[in-house]
Amino acid sequence: MTPALRRIAVLLVVVAVVLLLPLPRASRAMHALYDLGHAPLFGVLSVMLFWWGRKKLPHNDLIAAILVWGTVAILGIAAEYVQGFLGRYPSWQDVAANLLGSAAFLIWAISWHWKYRVLRIAAFAVGVACLVAAWRAPAIELADALIQQRELPMLGSFERRLEFSRWQWSGENCVLGQAKRWASDGEMSMAIRFKPAKYPSFSLYWPVEDWSPYQGLTFDILLTGAEPLPLIIKIEDVDHNGETNDRFHRAILLQPGLNSPRIRLADVAIAPHGRTLDLRRIKRMQFYTVNLQSPRVLFLDNVRLLP
């Protein structure tokens, strides 16, 4: 095996490890940094394959680049597909980042020796545009992760649409959106529309992890309609084993109008059976109801930790 092929083989092993092996849950900022690495990783792999392939296709750089890009596309899509069987979560966003990173580096590779400077500059600009497109989503996520830390003890004010990247919901049974209709603090709130379903729910999927300096949790909910609604709050840490008795779980009966429940974090800590929930490593906070027969609309605002 030639030195060039050995380098390619090593990089392919690195790509396989990064894309296929189950990763421990990291902070939101680390997750964003990991996603930022997709484009340059596939870019470097593409350039190495290109320099090896162009020796087989002399004077056909464009064809070599197209063949490499197609090969990398197949590898990237296959890797994302296999992730679904290995405890990872396939993502079309990752596929796009891989292909954009590959395209950027290949454009730079085939254009560096072009005769006309204006064409080299144009090619460089196109490559930069590809990287910007690949990095847009993880860069936004990284920025919001840093904002989250700065905004503590506030967990959700909903004044910026960017905040919604912290939350997760299924359009099949719940729809979230930013609303001006009502707010307990500022000008905006989160509008929640529960659809009839067995477990309509939404989650703060990317909370600030360390709640240990605080004593309580509170939020404001405006319930529309004339009937009360039972709302269940579930809080998990990173050690949660999936069992119902290994998390904090509390039902609150919301009354029509404004509700401002408070939860003691001491109660959250002692909720799991046989262990203490780690308030320094909060993983997720979920809100849901059960066996909903008709649509209900709520407004959530001012989700915050209490000193």
C-alpha positions as CSV (number, residue, x, y, z in Angstrom):
1,M,0.0,0.0,0.0
2,T,1.4,3.4,-1.0
3,P,1.8,6.2,1.6
4,A,-1.1,8.1,0.0
5,L,-3.4,5.1,0.3
6,R,-2.4,4.5,3.9
7,R,-3.3,8.1,4.7
8,I,-6.7,7.7,3.0
9,A,-7.3,4.5,4.9
10,V,-6.4,6.1,8.3
11,L,-8.8,9.0,7.5
12,L,-11.6,6.6,6.5
13,V,-11.2,4.8,9.8
14,V,-11.4,8.2,11.6
15,V,-14.6,9.0,9.6
16,A,-16.1,5.6,10.5
17,V,-15.4,6.1,14.2
18,V,-16.7,9.6,14.3
19,L,-19.9,8.8,12.3
20,L,-20.8,5.3,13.4
21,L,-19.7,4.7,17.0
22,P,-22.2,5.7,19.7
23,L,-21.1,8.9,21.4
24,P,-21.8,9.8,25.0
25,R,-24.2,12.7,25.4
26,A,-22.2,15.9,25.3
27,S,-23.2,19.5,26.2
28,R,-25.1,21.4,23.5
29,A,-22.0,23.5,22.7
30,M,-20.0,20.3,22.2
31,H,-22.7,18.9,20.0
32,A,-22.6,22.0,17.9
33,L,-18.8,21.9,17.6
34,Y,-19.0,18.3,16.6
35,D,-21.5,19.2,13.8
36,L,-19.2,22.0,12.7
37,G,-16.5,19.3,12.1
38,H,-18.5,17.4,9.5
39,A,-17.8,19.7,6.6
40,P,-14.0,20.0,7.0
41,L,-13.6,16.3,7.8
42,F,-15.3,15.3,4.5
43,G,-13.5,18.1,2.8
44,V,-10.1,16.8,3.8
45,L,-11.1,13.2,2.8
46,S,-12.3,14.4,-0.6
47,V,-9.1,16.3,-1.3
48,M,-7.0,13.2,-0.4
49,L,-9.1,11.0,-2.7
50,F,-8.9,13.7,-5.4
51,W,-5.1,13.9,-5.3
52,W,-4.9,10.1,-5.5
53,G,-7.5,9.8,-8.2
54,R,-6.1,12.5,-10.5
55,K,-3.0,10.4,-11.0
56,K,-5.3,7.8,-12.5
57,L,-7.1,10.4,-14.6
58,P,-4.3,12.9,-15.7
59,H,-5.5,16.2,-17.2
60,N,-9.1,15.4,-16.1
61,D,-9.3,17.2,-12.8
62,L,-13.0,18.0,-13.1
63,I,-14.0,14.4,-13.9
64,A,-11.8,13.2,-10.9
65,A,-13.5,15.8,-8.6
66,I,-17.0,14.7,-9.7
67,L,-16.2,11.1,-9.2
68,V,-14.7,11.8,-5.8
69,W,-17.7,13.9,-4.8
70,G,-20.1,11.2,-5.9
71,T,-18.2,8.6,-3.9
72,V,-18.1,10.7,-0.8
73,A,-21.9,11.4,-1.2
74,I,-22.6,7.6,-1.3
75,L,-20.3,7.1,1.8
76,G,-22.0,10.0,3.7
77,I,-25.5,8.8,3.0
78,A,-24.7,5.2,3.8
79,A,-23.1,6.2,7.1
80,E,-26.1,8.2,8.1
81,Y,-28.4,5.3,7.2
82,V,-26.3,2.8,9.3
83,Q,-26.3,5.2,12.3
84,G,-30.0,4.4,12.7
85,F,-29.0,0.8,13.6
86,L,-26.2,1.8,16.0
87,G,-28.0,4.0,18.5
88,R,-27.2,7.2,16.6
89,Y,-29.7,9.6,15.0
90,P,-29.5,9.9,11.2
91,S,-29.7,13.5,9.9
92,W,-30.2,15.0,6.5
93,Q,-28.5,18.1,7.8
94,D,-25.4,16.1,8.5
95,V,-25.5,14.7,4.9
96,A,-25.8,18.2,3.5
97,A,-22.9,19.4,5.6
98,N,-20.7,16.5,4.4
99,L,-21.5,17.1,0.8
100,L,-21.0,20.9,1.1
101,G,-17.7,20.4,2.8
102,S,-16.6,18.0,0.1
103,A,-17.7,20.4,-2.6
104,A,-15.9,23.4,-1.0
105,F,-12.5,21.6,-0.7
106,L,-12.8,20.0,-4.2
107,I,-13.5,23.4,-5.8
108,W,-10.4,24.8,-4.1
109,A,-8.4,21.8,-5.2
110,I,-9.2,22.0,-8.9
111,S,-9.0,25.8,-9.1
112,W,-5.7,26.5,-7.3
113,H,-3.7,26.3,-10.5
114,W,-6.1,28.0,-12.8
115,K,-4.5,30.6,-15.1
116,Y,-6.8,33.5,-14.5
117,R,-6.8,35.1,-11.0
118,V,-10.5,36.2,-11.3
119,L,-11.5,32.6,-11.8
120,R,-9.5,31.5,-8.8
121,I,-11.1,34.2,-6.7
122,A,-14.6,33.2,-7.9
123,A,-13.9,29.5,-7.1
124,F,-12.6,30.5,-3.6
125,A,-15.8,32.5,-3.0
126,V,-18.0,29.6,-4.1
127,G,-16.1,27.3,-1.7
128,V,-16.5,29.7,1.1
129,A,-20.2,29.9,0.4
130,C,-20.5,26.1,0.6
131,L,-18.8,26.1,4.0
132,V,-21.0,29.0,5.3
133,A,-24.0,27.0,4.2
134,A,-22.7,23.9,5.9
135,W,-21.9,25.7,9.1
136,R,-25.0,27.9,9.4
137,A,-27.1,25.6,11.5
138,P,-24.5,24.4,14.0
139,A,-23.1,27.9,14.3
140,I,-26.6,29.2,15.3
141,E,-26.9,26.3,17.8
142,L,-23.5,27.1,19.3
143,A,-24.4,30.8,19.6
144,D,-27.7,30.0,21.3
145,A,-25.9,27.6,23.7
146,L,-23.6,30.5,24.8
147,I,-26.6,32.8,25.1
148,Q,-28.3,30.2,27.3
149,Q,-25.5,30.3,29.8
150,R,-25.6,34.1,29.9
151,E,-29.4,34.2,30.4
152,L,-29.5,32.1,33.5
153,P,-31.6,31.7,35.6
154,M,-34.0,32.2,32.7
155,L,-34.6,28.9,30.7
156,G,-37.2,30.2,28.3
157,S,-38.4,33.8,27.6
158,F,-39.3,33.1,23.9
159,E,-38.4,36.6,22.9
160,R,-36.2,35.3,20.1
161,R,-37.1,32.6,17.6
162,L,-33.6,31.2,18.1
163,E,-34.7,29.9,21.5
164,F,-37.0,27.3,19.8
165,S,-33.9,25.4,18.7
166,R,-33.7,24.3,22.3
167,W,-37.1,22.7,22.2
168,Q,-38.3,19.5,20.6
169,W,-41.8,18.5,19.6
170,S,-43.7,16.3,17.2
171,G,-46.0,18.0,14.7
172,E,-48.2,14.9,14.8
173,N,-49.5,15.7,18.3
174,C,-48.1,19.1,19.3
175,V,-47.3,22.3,17.5
176,L,-45.2,25.1,19.1
177,G,-44.8,28.7,17.9
178,Q,-43.9,32.2,19.0
179,A,-46.9,34.3,20.1
180,K,-47.6,37.9,20.8
181,R,-51.1,37.2,22.1
182,W,-50.0,36.9,25.7
183,A,-46.8,37.2,27.7
184,S,-46.1,37.3,31.4
185,D,-42.6,38.8,30.9
186,G,-41.5,40.7,27.8
187,E,-43.5,40.7,24.6
188,M,-43.5,37.1,23.4
189,S,-44.5,33.7,24.7
190,M,-44.6,30.1,23.4
191,A,-47.9,29.1,21.9
192,I,-48.6,25.4,22.4
193,R,-51.3,23.5,20.5
194,F,-51.9,20.0,21.8
195,K,-53.7,17.8,19.3
196,P,-55.9,14.8,20.3
197,A,-53.5,12.0,21.1
198,K,-52.5,9.6,23.8
199,Y,-49.4,11.5,24.8
200,P,-49.2,15.0,23.2
201,S,-45.9,16.4,24.4
202,F,-43.0,18.9,24.0
203,S,-39.6,19.0,25.6
204,L,-36.8,21.4,26.6
205,Y,-34.4,19.0,24.9
206,W,-31.3,21.2,25.4
207,P,-31.5,22.7,28.9
208,V,-28.6,24.3,30.7
209,E,-27.3,21.2,32.4
210,D,-26.3,22.5,35.8
211,W,-29.2,23.4,38.0
212,S,-27.4,22.7,41.3
213,P,-26.9,26.4,42.3
214,Y,-30.7,26.9,42.4
215,Q,-33.6,26.0,44.7
216,G,-36.6,25.9,42.5
217,L,-38.2,25.9,39.1
218,T,-41.2,27.9,38.0
219,F,-43.0,29.0,34.8
220,D,-46.2,30.8,33.8
221,I,-48.9,29.1,31.7
222,L,-52.0,30.6,30.3
223,L,-54.6,27.9,29.7
224,T,-57.3,28.8,27.2
225,G,-60.8,27.3,27.2
226,A,-63.2,26.6,30.0
227,E,-62.0,23.2,31.3
228,P,-58.9,22.3,33.5
229,L,-56.1,20.4,31.9
230,P,-53.7,17.9,33.7
231,L,-50.1,18.7,32.7
232,I,-47.3,16.3,33.6
233,I,-43.8,17.6,34.1
234,K,-40.9,15.1,33.7
235,I,-37.3,15.9,34.5
236,E,-34.4,13.5,33.7
237,D,-30.7,13.6,34.3
238,V,-28.0,12.0,32.1
239,D,-28.1,8.8,34.2
240,H,-31.8,8.2,33.6
241,N,-32.3,4.5,32.8
242,G,-35.6,4.9,31.0
243,E,-37.7,3.6,33.9
244,T,-40.7,5.7,35.2
245,N,-39.3,5.5,38.8
246,D,-35.9,6.8,37.8
247,R,-36.9,10.4,37.1
248,F,-38.9,13.3,38.5
249,H,-42.5,13.1,37.5
250,R,-45.3,15.4,38.7
251,A,-48.9,16.1,37.5
252,I,-50.2,19.6,37.8
253,L,-53.9,20.4,37.2
254,L,-53.9,23.6,35.2
255,Q,-56.9,25.8,35.6
256,P,-58.3,28.1,32.9
257,G,-56.4,31.4,33.0
258,L,-53.0,32.0,34.5
259,N,-51.1,29.3,36.3
260,S,-47.6,29.7,37.9
261,P,-46.6,26.4,39.5
262,R,-43.4,26.1,41.5
263,I,-41.3,22.9,41.9
264,R,-38.6,22.5,44.6
265,L,-35.4,21.2,43.1
266,A,-34.9,19.3,46.4
267,D,-38.0,17.3,45.4
268,V,-36.5,16.7,41.9
269,A,-33.3,15.4,43.4
270,I,-34.9,12.8,45.6
271,A,-37.5,11.6,43.0
272,P,-35.6,8.6,41.5
273,H,-36.0,5.3,43.3
274,G,-32.7,4.3,44.9
275,R,-30.5,7.2,43.8
276,T,-30.3,11.0,43.7
277,L,-31.0,12.8,40.5
278,D,-27.9,14.8,39.6
279,L,-28.9,18.4,39.4
280,R,-25.5,19.2,37.8
281,R,-26.3,17.1,34.8
282,I,-29.9,17.7,33.7
283,K,-30.7,16.1,30.4
284,R,-34.3,17.0,29.5
285,M,-37.5,18.5,30.8
286,Q,-40.7,17.3,29.2
287,F,-44.3,18.6,29.4
288,Y,-47.2,16.3,28.3
289,T,-50.8,15.3,28.9
290,V,-52.5,12.0,28.6
291,N,-55.5,10.8,26.4
292,L,-56.4,14.2,25.1
293,Q,-59.8,14.0,23.4
294,S,-60.0,17.6,21.9
295,P,-57.4,20.2,20.9
296,R,-56.1,22.5,23.7
297,V,-54.1,25.7,23.4
298,L,-51.7,27.0,26.1
299,F,-49.2,29.8,26.3
300,L,-45.9,29.2,28.2
301,D,-43.6,32.0,29.3
302,N,-40.9,33.0,31.8
303,V,-39.5,29.5,32.5
304,R,-36.9,30.1,35.1
305,L,-34.9,28.7,37.9
306,L,-35.2,30.2,41.4
307,P,-32.3,31.1,43.7
